[in-house]
Amino acid sequence: MKFAKTIAMTAITSSALIMTGCNSGPYGNMNNTAKGATAGAAAGALIRSKGDSKDIARGALAGAALGGAGGYIYDQTK
């Protein structure tokens, strides 16, 4: 079971980093929506890391949604 958690955390973290690279602009600058989604996914996965792999994935998705929404709102009001 611990091995499955390790695999899940590795997959979530690496996919967040890959998505971050895809969201960068032509000069390497990320907008706050991408930054918020990445940070939210990492935080959500870490918060739910005591559960099973489905809990970790749900935490990452919820964190990415909340972080992305917060970053989007910040970009729009800036």
Secondary structure, 3 states (H helix, E strand, C coil): CHHHHHHHHHHHHHHHHHHHHHCCCCCCCCCHHHHHHHHHHHHHHHHCCCCCHHHHHHHHHHHHHHHHHHHHHHHHHC
